[in-house]
Amino acid sequence: MQRARSLATLVVAASLLLSVSCDRQAVQHRTVFTVDGMHCDACSSSIIASLERVEGVDEATADHELGSAEAVYRPREVEADDLKTEIEKLGFTVTGMETKPLES
């Protein structure tokens, strides 16, 4: 009986450690999109507004002069490809994406 309790305690401790380890993974990702077709501040603003409406996006920026947009988001709720689709729905073309996890 004592051995079974010890084993059960060990299993519970191991699962708690595993869950803590998983929670240490990046909570947010940042994706930088290369965007063709932005010509003015209104273009940048429309991309920002569209990305910020997506559930899971915490921050969005866009710069028509650089031809880029960025989003900081929670990958458990939304994926970079979904954000790319949002940008392209506005009539812009995404020609590149670079995603990096953000350390907490």
N, C-alpha and C positions, 0 to 999 in steps of 0.2 A: 504494500500500500504506500509506504514511504517513497519507494522508488518511483511509483506512478506519479505521485505529487511532484517529485523533483523533476521528472521528465516533463510534466505539464508546465511547471514553472519555467523550465528552460525554453520550451516551445513559445510560451507567451513572451518571454524576454527577447527571444530572437525575432519574433514578428514585430515587436515594438521597435527594435533597432532597425529593422528593414523599413518600416514606415517612416521613421525619422530620416533615414538615408534617402528615401524617395522624395521627401519633402525638401531636402536640400538641393534638389535639382532646380534649375532656373525656373522661377515663377513667371518670368516674362521673357519674351523674345523681342528683338528689334530687327525689322527687315527694312532694308533700303532698296527702293525700287528705282530703276532707271526708266524715265517716262518720256516718250516722244509725243509732241503735239501740244504741249503747254506753251502759251504765248504771252500770258499776262497774269496779273495778280488775281483776276477772277478765276482763271484756270486753276491756280494754286489753291485758292479758297474753296473751290468746288470739290477738289480732291480731299482737302482737309475735312470739310463738312461731311462728305460721304463716308470717309474712314471712321470718323468719330461717332457716327451713328451705328456702327457695327458693334454688337454685343461682344465684349472681351477686349476692345481696343481702349487703351488708357491714354494714349497720346498720339497725335498725328501732326506731321509738318509736310510742307511741299514748297519747292522753290522752282519757279518757271525758268529762271535764268540758269540754274544748274541742271534743269531737266531731271529733278529727283524728288522723291517723296519718301517719307519714313513713317513707320508705325511701330509703336511699342504696344504689345498686346500679350494676353494670356493664352498660350498655345493649347491649354486644355479646353478653351472655349471657341477659338477661331484659328484657322490656319492661314499661312501666308498666301496660298493659292486663292483662298476666299477673298482676301484683300486685293489681290491682283485683279480678280474678276470685278470687284467694286470699282476699281480705277478704270478698267476697260469699258464698263457699262456707261461711263461718262463720255466715251468716244476717244479716249487716249490709248496709246499703245505702250504696254510695258515690255521693254526689251531686255531687262535684266533684273535680278533679285539677289540680294545677299542677306542671309539671316544669321544672326548671332544670338545665343542665349545671354541674358543679363544675369549676372551673379547678384544674389540678394545680400 
